[in-house]
Amino acid sequence: MGRPGLAPGIYFRLLLVGYFEGIDSERGIAWRAGDSLSIREFVGIPLKEGAPDHTTISRTRRLIDVETHRQVFAWVLELLADAGLVKGKRIGIDATTLEANAALRSIVRRDNGESYEEFLKGLAQQSGIATPTREDLARMDRKRKKKGSNEDWVNPHDPDARITKLKDGSTHLAHKAEHAVDMDTGAVVAVTLQEADLGDTTTVKETLAEAGTTVAELIEREAVTRPAEKPEVNLGGVQEVVADKGYHSGPVLKDMQAAGVRTYIPEKKQAGKRHWVGKEEEREVVYANRQRLQRPKGKRLLRKRGELIERTFAHCYDTGGMRRTHLRKHNNILKRLLVHVAGMNLGLLLRSMYGIGTPRGLQGLSYTLDFLVALIALAVISENSQISESGVTADHPVAPKYHPPLCAHFRRSEIQNQISTPGC
């Protein structure tokens, strides 16, 4: 018969567990689902049944296409829009790198499939070394320039991965994830996965188009479902874009102005003066963008960009556990990424409703309450000892005056037996 299949609802909830628990691999998600009774209840796995194996999760991912994962991401955005957490007027865009599940030692030449070591041996033999040692190959490799070109090399196991330098200065095969964030609420309205060697001025077009389409669909949905109510999403769609200096270029600013979008993008420092001969239209949009940045609103938006966008990266990839991918090829990684970012948006919704966005945050709050109640008990015990030393006694406990809801979960008998004055 084979291994039983996995219902789509259980599959998507398992991926949400990956975000909330900070688990990076499907194998880890499967283990956590089998280990925790609360997660089994959330996912919908009966106690009599075993947790799904990681191979079942992988097979279900392969069977469900990317568009279905996009619909789950859009459904979560609809929940945020109903709660007033998506405005869509001001969008901040930034990108980060995700380390690929592929090794640099496995790269091969695009033209003939030759490995890196075989390529170095050929260079050594051409230079007169008949039988080169590893030391000879390493010495020759250090002297070479531009030895990691993506035009010449590819990893056969993950052709979508690109050789790039990460933020810590190390060189790895990586992917590029780009977020479009609502600058009014912090919700991620679009996420794209692209080649890591593409520049920001190239990838911003796809991400901005994705964000514009998403906001337009939310506007259309509000017009159908709530025609008489005041709209939460901006009826004009995306009107302003905030980004860092890596996205600044004359053609990009010109294209955004043609689309009716105002830009707040700082310029790169350049030596000398710029020449605008034959580029009068670009000059006008660059000067207009520069003037907007000098106003208080522009400075405020740039400060807010660093706060909101970097926060989404921290939640999704650092504490969320997706900084290094365990999947290969953009199709598979994007499926996991869409649900992962949807989990971050759900956390934003939970935080707005309950003040806590993750189960770990709720767990930390319970520890804090434990600590506070322990301090109260110690203070009451100390007060009792001082009263007993002074010769004052009480025949019966005094009615409690502390806040009942705070102490309801901590009515321990050993503490109550020692308290004869106001307490829990």
TILO-537718 format. One record per residue (C-alpha): residue in one letter; x, y, z. Coordinates in steps of 0.05 Angstrom, whole numbers, plus 5000, padded with zeros to 4 digits. Layout:
REM TILO-537718
+----+------+------+------+
: aa :    x :    y :    z :
+----+------+------+------+
:  A :    X :    Y :    Z :
...
+----+------+------+------+
This chain:
REM TILO-537718
+----+------+------+------+
: aa :    x :    y :    z :
+----+------+------+------+
:  M : 5000 : 5000 : 5000 :
:  G : 5056 : 5049 : 5016 :
:  R : 5059 : 5107 : 5063 :
:  P : 4992 : 5144 : 5074 :
:  G : 4985 : 5212 : 5042 :
:  L : 4982 : 5279 : 5077 :
:  A : 4922 : 5325 : 5075 :
:  P : 4938 : 5395 : 5048 :
:  G : 4912 : 5428 : 5112 :
:  I : 4960 : 5387 : 5155 :
:  Y : 5017 : 5401 : 5107 :
:  F : 5009 : 5476 : 5110 :
:  R : 5001 : 5476 : 5185 :
:  L : 5066 : 5436 : 5191 :
:  L : 5102 : 5489 : 5150 :
:  L : 5074 : 5542 : 5198 :
:  V : 5103 : 5502 : 5255 :
:  G : 5170 : 5509 : 5220 :
:  Y : 5165 : 5585 : 5226 :
:  F : 5137 : 5590 : 5297 :
:  E : 5187 : 5539 : 5324 :
:  G : 5246 : 5564 : 5283 :
:  I : 5258 : 5497 : 5248 :
:  D : 5296 : 5500 : 5183 :
:  S : 5286 : 5429 : 5154 :
:  E : 5227 : 5385 : 5139 :
:  R : 5260 : 5329 : 5178 :
:  G : 5261 : 5374 : 5240 :
:  I : 5188 : 5393 : 5230 :
:  A : 5168 : 5319 : 5226 :
:  W : 5207 : 5304 : 5290 :
:  R : 5176 : 5363 : 5327 :
:  A : 5106 : 5343 : 5307 :
:  G : 5117 : 5273 : 5334 :
:  D : 5148 : 5299 : 5399 :
:  S : 5097 : 5353 : 5421 :
:  L : 5025 : 5338 : 5440 :
:  S : 5005 : 5411 : 5432 :
:  I : 5033 : 5414 : 5362 :
:  R : 4997 : 5349 : 5343 :
:  E : 4932 : 5381 : 5366 :
:  F : 4946 : 5445 : 5327 :
:  V : 4965 : 5407 : 5264 :
:  G : 4906 : 5359 : 5270 :
:  I : 4941 : 5292 : 5280 :
:  P : 4902 : 5244 : 5325 :
:  L : 4940 : 5212 : 5383 :
:  K : 4927 : 5142 : 5355 :
:  E : 4963 : 5160 : 5290 :
:  G : 5037 : 5170 : 5280 :
:  A : 5066 : 5236 : 5259 :
:  P : 5081 : 5242 : 5184 :
:  D : 5151 : 5225 : 5162 :
:  H : 5194 : 5279 : 5129 :
:  T : 5191 : 5241 : 5063 :
:  T : 5115 : 5248 : 5065 :
:  I : 5121 : 5323 : 5075 :
:  S : 5171 : 5327 : 5017 :
:  R : 5126 : 5286 : 4972 :
:  T : 5065 : 5330 : 4989 :
:  R : 5106 : 5392 : 4973 :
:  R : 5124 : 5365 : 4905 :
:  L : 5051 : 5349 : 4890 :
:  I : 5024 : 5418 : 4909 :
:  D : 5044 : 5472 : 4859 :
:  V : 5072 : 5541 : 4874 :
:  E : 5006 : 5576 : 4857 :
:  T : 4971 : 5540 : 4914 :
:  H : 5024 : 5564 : 4962 :
:  R : 5013 : 5635 : 4935 :
:  Q : 4939 : 5628 : 4949 :
:  V : 4954 : 5610 : 5022 :
:  F : 4999 : 5671 : 5027 :
:  A : 4944 : 5714 : 4997 :
:  W : 4892 : 5685 : 5044 :
:  V : 4934 : 5706 : 5104 :
:  L : 4940 : 5776 : 5074 :
:  E : 4864 : 5779 : 5069 :
:  L : 4860 : 5765 : 5143 :
:  L : 4908 : 5822 : 5156 :
:  A : 4869 : 5868 : 5110 :
:  D : 4805 : 5854 : 5148 :
:  A : 4841 : 5873 : 5212 :
:  G : 4867 : 5938 : 5181 :
:  L : 4939 : 5914 : 5178 :
:  V : 4949 : 5924 : 5103 :
:  K : 4946 : 5995 : 5074 :
:  G : 4986 : 5986 : 5010 :
:  K : 5002 : 6059 : 4999 :
:  R : 5076 : 6060 : 5020 :
:  I : 5119 : 5999 : 5004 :
:  G : 5190 : 5987 : 5028 :
:  I : 5233 : 5939 : 4988 :
:  D : 5297 : 5905 : 5008 :
:  A : 5333 : 5838 : 4996 :
:  T : 5376 : 5789 : 5034 :
:  T : 5415 : 5727 : 5016 :
:  L : 5398 : 5655 : 5036 :
:  E : 5454 : 5604 : 5037 :
:  A : 5441 : 5548 : 4988 :
:  N : 5442 : 5474 : 5002 :
:  A : 5500 : 5465 : 4955 :
:  A : 5576 : 5465 : 4963 :
:  L : 5627 : 5506 : 4925 :
:  R : 5671 : 5445 : 4918 :
:  S : 5618 : 5413 : 4874 :
:  I : 5615 : 5467 : 4820 :
:  V : 5631 : 5448 : 4748 :
:  R : 5646 : 5486 : 4684 :
:  R : 5584 : 5506 : 4645 :
:  D : 5617 : 5491 : 4578 :
:  N : 5647 : 5422 : 4588 :
:  G : 5625 : 5398 : 4658 :
:  E : 5697 : 5397 : 4684 :
:  S : 5704 : 5400 : 4760 :
:  Y : 5743 : 5456 : 4794 :
:  E : 5800 : 5410 : 4814 :
:  E : 5807 : 5382 : 4744 :
:  F : 5807 : 5453 : 4717 :
:  L : 5864 : 5473 : 4764 :
:  K : 5904 : 5411 : 4744 :
:  G : 5897 : 5430 : 4671 :
:  L : 5923 : 5500 : 4686 :
:  A : 5982 : 5472 : 4726 :
:  Q : 6001 : 5425 : 4669 :
:  Q : 5998 : 5483 : 4620 :
:  S : 6046 : 5522 : 4665 :
:  G : 6097 : 5464 : 4665 :
:  I : 6078 : 5424 : 4728 :
:  A : 6067 : 5353 : 4703 :
:  T : 6041 : 5322 : 4769 :
:  P : 6016 : 5380 : 4812 :
:  T : 6005 : 5369 : 4887 :
:  R : 5949 : 5399 : 4928 :
:  E : 5996 : 5453 : 4952 :
:  D : 6013 : 5471 : 4880 :
:  L : 5939 : 5475 : 4863 :
:  A : 5923 : 5518 : 4923 :
:  R : 5981 : 5565 : 4907 :
:  M : 5958 : 5572 : 4836 :
:  D : 5886 : 5583 : 4857 :
:  R : 5906 : 5640 : 4903 :
:  K : 5941 : 5677 : 4847 :
:  R : 5882 : 5673 : 4800 :
:  K : 5833 : 5732 : 4793 :
:  K : 5758 : 5727 : 4782 :
:  K : 5759 : 5653 : 4796 :
:  G : 5686 : 5648 : 4817 :
:  S : 5647 : 5674 : 4758 :
:  N : 5575 : 5652 : 4752 :
:  E : 5581 : 5656 : 4677 :
:  D : 5632 : 5599 : 4678 :
:  W : 5612 : 5556 : 4737 :
:  V : 5548 : 5522 : 4761 :
:  N : 5529 : 5472 : 4815 :
:  P : 5498 : 5411 : 4782 :
:  H : 5456 : 5394 : 4843 :
:  D : 5425 : 5464 : 4848 :
:  P : 5430 : 5502 : 4782 :
:  D : 5392 : 5562 : 4811 :
:  A : 5444 : 5575 : 4865 :
:  R : 5495 : 5630 : 4850 :
:  I : 5564 : 5644 : 4877 :
:  T : 5559 : 5707 : 4919 :
:  K : 5589 : 5741 : 4980 :
:  L : 5546 : 5738 : 5042 :
:  K : 5540 : 5794 : 5094 :
:  D : 5592 : 5762 : 5139 :
:  G : 5643 : 5767 : 5083 :
:  S : 5645 : 5693 : 5066 :
:  T : 5633 : 5667 : 4995 :
:  H : 5579 : 5614 : 4985 :
:  L : 5527 : 5590 : 4937 :
:  A : 5464 : 5629 : 4954 :
:  H : 5395 : 5653 : 4934 :
:  K : 5365 : 5722 : 4939 :
:  A : 5299 : 5734 : 4976 :
:  E : 5266 : 5802 : 4967 :
:  H : 5210 : 5830 : 5010 :
:  A : 5159 : 5884 : 4996 :
:  V : 5136 : 5910 : 5064 :
:  D : 5077 : 5955 : 5081 :
:  M : 5111 : 6016 : 5113 :
:  D : 5049 : 6032 : 5154 :
:  T : 5039 : 5965 : 5188 :
:  G : 5101 : 5921 : 5175 :
:  A : 5063 : 5867 : 5137 :
:  V : 5099 : 5833 : 5080 :
:  V : 5054 : 5841 : 5018 :
:  A : 5101 : 5805 : 4969 :
:  V : 5162 : 5760 : 4970 :
:  T : 5203 : 5738 : 4911 :
:  L : 5262 : 5690 : 4903 :
:  Q : 5313 : 5706 : 4850 :
:  E : 5385 : 5693 : 4830 :
:  A : 5435 : 5720 : 4881 :
:  D : 5480 : 5750 : 4828 :
:  L : 5425 : 5797 : 4801 :
:  G : 5430 : 5870 : 4823 :
:  D : 5377 : 5905 : 4864 :
:  T : 5358 : 5950 : 4805 :
:  T : 5340 : 5887 : 4766 :
:  T : 5302 : 5847 : 4818 :
:  V : 5261 : 5906 : 4843 :
:  K : 5218 : 5905 : 4781 :
:  E : 5189 : 5836 : 4795 :
:  T : 5180 : 5849 : 4869 :
:  L : 5145 : 5916 : 4859 :
:  A : 5100 : 5885 : 4805 :
:  E : 5082 : 5828 : 4853 :
:  A : 5066 : 5878 : 4908 :
:  G : 5023 : 5921 : 4862 :
:  T : 4983 : 5860 : 4838 :
:  T : 4972 : 5837 : 4910 :
:  V : 4947 : 5906 : 4933 :
:  A : 4901 : 5911 : 4872 :
:  E : 4870 : 5843 : 4889 :
:  L : 4858 : 5865 : 4961 :
:  I : 4824 : 5929 : 4936 :
:  E : 4779 : 5889 : 4890 :
:  R : 4762 : 5840 : 4946 :
:  E : 4742 : 5896 : 4993 :
:  A : 4698 : 5927 : 4939 :
:  V : 4661 : 5861 : 4933 :
:  T : 4656 : 5838 : 5005 :
:  R : 4648 : 5906 : 5040 :
:  P : 4621 : 5957 : 4990 :
:  A : 4587 : 6001 : 5042 :
:  E : 4645 : 6004 : 5092 :
:  K : 4705 : 6050 : 5092 :
:  P : 4762 : 6015 : 5054 :
:  E : 4823 : 5994 : 5095 :
:  V : 4869 : 5986 : 5034 :
:  N : 4890 : 6048 : 4997 :
:  L : 4845 : 6055 : 4935 :
:  G : 4902 : 6086 : 4896 :
:  G : 4945 : 6024 : 4903 :
:  V : 5020 : 6029 : 4913 :
:  Q : 5039 : 6103 : 4909 :
:  E : 5106 : 6108 : 4945 :
:  V : 5167 : 6063 : 4947 :
:  V : 5223 : 6066 : 4999 :
:  A : 5289 : 6029 : 4988 :
:  D : 5363 : 6034 : 5003 :
:  K : 5417 : 6063 : 4957 :
:  G : 5428 : 5996 : 4922 :
:  Y : 5363 : 6008 : 4885 :
:  H : 5381 : 6077 : 4860 :
:  S : 5390 : 6087 : 4785 :
:  G : 5363 : 6135 : 4734 :
:  P : 5325 : 6083 : 4692 :
:  V : 5292 : 6053 : 4755 :
:  L : 5268 : 6120 : 4780 :
:  K : 5243 : 6137 : 4711 :
:  D : 5203 : 6072 : 4705 :
:  M : 5173 : 6082 : 4774 :
:  Q : 5152 : 6153 : 4757 :
:  A : 5119 : 6128 : 4693 :
:  A : 5080 : 6078 : 4736 :
:  G : 5056 : 6134 : 4781 :
:  V : 5100 : 6116 : 4841 :
:  R : 5139 : 6167 : 4882 :
:  T : 5208 : 6143 : 4904 :
:  Y : 5248 : 6154 : 4968 :
:  I : 5314 : 6122 : 4950 :
:  P : 5381 : 6152 : 4973 :
:  E : 5436 : 6162 : 4921 :
:  K : 5503 : 6128 : 4919 :
:  K : 5564 : 6170 : 4931 :
:  Q : 5598 : 6186 : 4865 :
:  A : 5663 : 6220 : 4849 :
:  G : 5656 : 6283 : 4807 :
:  K : 5594 : 6309 : 4773 :
:  R : 5543 : 6269 : 4734 :
:  H : 5534 : 6282 : 4660 :
:  W : 5462 : 6289 : 4638 :
:  V : 5472 : 6299 : 4563 :
:  G : 5415 : 6261 : 4530 :
:  K : 5386 : 6241 : 4598 :
:  E : 5342 : 6301 : 4614 :
:  E : 5283 : 6259 : 4637 :
:  E : 5326 : 6218 : 4684 :
:  R : 5356 : 6282 : 4712 :
:  E : 5287 : 6309 : 4730 :
:  V : 5266 : 6246 : 4767 :
:  V : 5333 : 6241 : 4803 :
:  Y : 5329 : 6313 : 4827 :
:  A : 5257 : 6304 : 4849 :
:  N : 5276 : 6241 : 4888 :
:  R : 5333 : 6279 : 4920 :
:  Q : 5287 : 6336 : 4942 :
:  R : 5237 : 6287 : 4973 :
:  L : 5292 : 6255 : 5015 :
:  Q : 5313 : 6323 : 5044 :
:  R : 5243 : 6335 : 5072 :
:  P : 5223 : 6310 : 5142 :
:  K : 5177 : 6258 : 5112 :
:  G : 5233 : 6228 : 5070 :
:  K : 5280 : 6224 : 5130 :
:  R : 5226 : 6193 : 5172 :
:  L : 5210 : 6140 : 5119 :
:  L : 5284 : 6121 : 5112 :
:  R : 5289 : 6110 : 5187 :
:  K : 5225 : 6069 : 5187 :
:  R : 5250 : 6027 : 5128 :
:  G : 5309 : 6002 : 5168 :
:  E : 5264 : 5984 : 5226 :
:  L : 5207 : 5949 : 5191 :
:  I : 5242 : 5913 : 5134 :
:  E : 5301 : 5888 : 5175 :
:  R : 5251 : 5863 : 5227 :
:  T : 5219 : 5817 : 5175 :
:  F : 5287 : 5789 : 5156 :
:  A : 5303 : 5776 : 5230 :
:  H : 5236 : 5741 : 5242 :
:  C : 5237 : 5699 : 5178 :
:  Y : 5309 : 5679 : 5171 :
:  D : 5346 : 5688 : 5237 :
:  T : 5296 : 5667 : 5291 :
:  G : 5253 : 5634 : 5238 :
:  G : 5310 : 5588 : 5217 :
:  M : 5310 : 5599 : 5142 :
:  R : 5377 : 5634 : 5135 :
:  R : 5404 : 5569 : 5105 :
:  T : 5358 : 5530 : 5059 :
:  H : 5352 : 5455 : 5060 :
:  L : 5316 : 5451 : 4994 :
:  R : 5343 : 5459 : 4923 :
:  K : 5317 : 5496 : 4862 :
:  H : 5275 : 5559 : 4866 :
:  N : 5209 : 5523 : 4857 :
:  N : 5217 : 5483 : 4921 :
:  I : 5249 : 5539 : 4962 :
:  L : 5195 : 5589 : 4942 :
:  K : 5140 : 5542 : 4966 :
:  R : 5171 : 5539 : 5035 :
:  L : 5186 : 5613 : 5034 :
:  L : 5115 : 5635 : 5018 :
:  V : 5085 : 5597 : 5077 :
:  H : 5143 : 5619 : 5122 :
:  V : 5130 : 5692 : 5108 :
:  A : 5055 : 5679 : 5116 :
:  G : 5071 : 5654 : 5185 :
:  M : 5106 : 5719 : 5201 :
:  N : 5044 : 5757 : 5177 :
:  L : 5001 : 5713 : 5222 :
:  G : 5047 : 5731 : 5280 :
:  L : 5035 : 5805 : 5265 :
:  L : 4960 : 5792 : 5267 :
:  L : 4965 : 5754 : 5333 :
:  R : 5008 : 5809 : 5363 :
:  S : 4957 : 5862 : 5345 :
:  M : 4901 : 5820 : 5376 :
:  Y : 4934 : 5790 : 5438 :
:  G : 5000 : 5827 : 5446 :
:  I : 5041 : 5763 : 5433 :
:  G : 5060 : 5739 : 5364 :
:  T : 5091 : 5671 : 5377 :
:  P : 5079 : 5611 : 5423 :
:  R : 5149 : 5622 : 5452 :
:  G : 5128 : 5693 : 5471 :
:  L : 5069 : 5665 : 5509 :
:  Q : 5115 : 5615 : 5542 :
:  G : 5162 : 5671 : 5563 :
:  L : 5103 : 5709 : 5592 :
:  S : 5084 : 5648 : 5635 :
:  Y : 5155 : 5645 : 5661 :
:  T : 5151 : 5719 : 5679 :
:  L : 5086 : 5709 : 5717 :
:  D : 5117 : 5650 : 5754 :
:  F : 5175 : 5694 : 5775 :
:  L : 5130 : 5751 : 5797 :
:  V : 5086 : 5705 : 5839 :
:  A : 5148 : 5673 : 5870 :
:  L : 5172 : 5742 : 5890 :
:  I : 5104 : 5759 : 5921 :
:  A : 5104 : 5693 : 5960 :
:  L : 5174 : 5706 : 5986 :
:  A : 5154 : 5776 : 6008 :
:  V : 5093 : 5749 : 6044 :
:  I : 5133 : 5694 : 6078 :
:  S : 5184 : 5746 : 6102 :
:  E : 5127 : 5789 : 6129 :
:  N : 5098 : 5729 : 6166 :
:  S : 5164 : 5713 : 6198 :
:  Q : 5171 : 5785 : 6222 :
:  I : 5100 : 5784 : 6251 :
:  S : 5113 : 5718 : 6288 :
:  E : 5178 : 5746 : 6317 :
:  S : 5141 : 5806 : 6344 :
:  G : 5090 : 5761 : 6380 :
:  V : 5030 : 5777 : 6336 :
:  T : 4991 : 5716 : 6312 :
:  A : 4930 : 5704 : 6270 :
:  D : 4879 : 5649 : 6284 :
:  H : 4853 : 5646 : 6212 :
:  P : 4879 : 5668 : 6144 :
:  V : 4857 : 5737 : 6122 :
:  A : 4817 : 5743 : 6057 :
:  P : 4863 : 5751 : 5998 :
:  K : 4870 : 5820 : 5968 :
:  Y : 4915 : 5805 : 5910 :
:  H : 4889 : 5804 : 5839 :
:  P : 4854 : 5736 : 5831 :
:  P : 4865 : 5727 : 5755 :
:  L : 4940 : 5737 : 5763 :
:  C : 4946 : 5686 : 5819 :
:  A : 4894 : 5636 : 5796 :
:  H : 4945 : 5592 : 5760 :
:  F : 4994 : 5591 : 5819 :
:  R : 4952 : 5566 : 5878 :
:  R : 5005 : 5518 : 5904 :
:  S : 4988 : 5484 : 5969 :
:  E : 5058 : 5489 : 5997 :
:  I : 5055 : 5565 : 5989 :
:  Q : 4985 : 5572 : 6016 :
:  N : 5002 : 5534 : 6079 :
:  Q : 5056 : 5585 : 6096 :
:  I : 5013 : 5646 : 6084 :
:  S : 4968 : 5671 : 6140 :
:  T : 4964 : 5744 : 6118 :
:  P : 4937 : 5774 : 6053 :
:  G : 4961 : 5731 : 5994 :
:  C : 4941 : 5686 : 5937 :
+----+------+------+------+
